[in-house]
Amino acid sequence: MKDILKVFVIDDDLDDQVLMKQAFESADTAVRVQFATRSDEALAHLVAVEKSEQPSIIVSDYNMPMMNGEEFLRRLSNEARYDNTPKVIVSTAASPSVVEACMIQGASKYFIKPSDFEQLVQLANRIIALAKQL
């Protein structure tokens, strides 16, 4: 039996959540996608979650209410148990300074959010491959 890959996605756009879930499920049937709509709620969840339920990978949008992706990564870095968990930003924000700031704060990768579903499935495959490397 394949291990279930636990993907935790933080995105405040409900339509993007639906598309991300469909893309991950199209990419791999052994994936469980869980969502948070705000970075502060995501951080609270990740701090409180049981070790057995920790995500295999964390995927966040950059432009989020309450705190952006860079701030989320900075705060999550205080949780040592996520040191080896890949953290990925997927966003329409493409500024090199934003990308660099997120990488400095611990992002494993920074991807520009694709505009069509086929590209989103390809991105989901890349994210799954990254999660399986560790």
C-alpha positions in Angstrom: 0.0 0.0 0.0 1.3 3.4 -0.9 1.9 6.0 1.8 -0.6 8.9 1.6 1.2 12.2 0.9 -0.3 14.9 3.1 -0.3 18.3 1.3 -1.3 21.3 3.4 -2.3 24.3 1.2 -2.8 27.8 2.4 -4.8 29.9 -0.1 -7.6 32.4 0.6 -9.2 32.0 -2.9 -11.8 29.2 -2.7 -11.8 28.7 -6.4 -8.0 28.2 -6.3 -8.5 25.7 -3.5 -10.9 23.6 -5.6 -8.5 23.7 -8.6 -5.5 22.8 -6.4 -7.3 19.8 -4.9 -8.3 18.6 -8.3 -4.8 19.1 -9.7 -3.1 17.2 -6.8 -5.7 14.3 -7.1 -5.1 14.2 -10.9 -1.4 14.0 -10.3 -1.4 11.3 -7.7 -4.3 9.2 -6.2 -2.3 8.7 -2.9 -2.6 12.3 -1.8 -4.6 14.0 0.9 -5.0 17.7 0.5 -6.0 19.9 3.5 -6.6 23.7 3.3 -6.4 26.8 5.4 -7.7 30.1 4.1 -5.6 32.4 6.3 -1.9 32.2 7.2 -2.5 32.9 10.9 -5.0 30.0 11.0 -2.6 27.8 9.1 0.2 28.5 11.6 -2.1 27.8 14.6 -3.1 24.5 13.0 0.5 23.4 12.2 1.6 24.2 15.7 -1.2 22.2 17.3 -1.4 19.2 14.9 -0.4 15.8 16.1 3.0 14.6 14.8 1.3 11.7 12.9 -0.9 14.3 11.1 1.9 16.7 10.1 1.9 17.5 6.4 4.5 16.0 4.1 4.7 19.4 2.3 3.3 22.9 2.9 2.1 25.0 -0.1 1.2 28.6 0.4 0.1 31.5 -1.7 2.1 34.7 -1.1 -0.6 37.3 -1.0 -2.6 36.3 2.0 -4.7 38.2 4.6 -3.2 38.7 8.0 0.3 37.8 7.0 1.9 37.2 3.6 3.9 34.1 2.6 7.2 35.5 3.7 6.0 36.4 7.2 4.3 33.0 7.4 7.6 31.2 6.5 9.4 33.4 9.1 7.0 32.5 11.9 6.9 28.8 10.9 10.7 28.7 11.1 10.2 28.9 14.9 8.7 25.4 14.8 11.7 23.0 14.7 9.6 20.1 13.8 9.0 21.6 10.3 12.7 22.2 9.6 12.8 19.3 7.2 9.3 19.8 5.7 9.4 21.3 2.2 7.7 24.6 2.0 6.6 25.9 -1.3 5.1 29.3 -2.4 2.8 29.3 -5.4 1.7 32.8 -6.3 1.0 35.3 -9.0 3.5 37.6 -7.2 6.5 37.4 -9.4 8.8 40.1 -8.2 12.4 38.9 -7.8 12.6 40.6 -4.4 9.5 38.7 -3.2 10.9 35.4 -4.5 14.3 36.1 -2.8 12.7 37.1 0.5 10.7 33.8 0.6 13.7 31.7 -0.2 15.7 33.4 2.6 12.8 32.6 5.0 12.9 28.9 4.2 10.9 28.3 1.0 12.2 25.2 -0.8 10.7 26.5 -4.1 8.8 29.4 -5.4 6.5 28.8 -8.3 4.4 31.3 -10.3 0.7 30.2 -10.2 -0.2 28.7 -13.6 -3.1 30.1 -15.6 -4.6 26.8 -16.8 -5.5 23.4 -15.3 -3.0 21.3 -17.3 -0.1 23.4 -16.1 -1.5 23.3 -12.6 -1.4 19.4 -12.7 2.2 19.6 -13.9 3.0 21.9 -11.0 1.3 19.5 -8.6 3.5 16.7 -10.0 6.6 18.9 -9.3 5.4 19.6 -5.8 4.7 15.9 -5.1 8.2 15.0 -6.4 9.7 17.5 -4.1 7.8 16.1 -1.1 8.9 12.6 -1.9 12.6 13.6 -2.1 12.7 13.8 1.7 
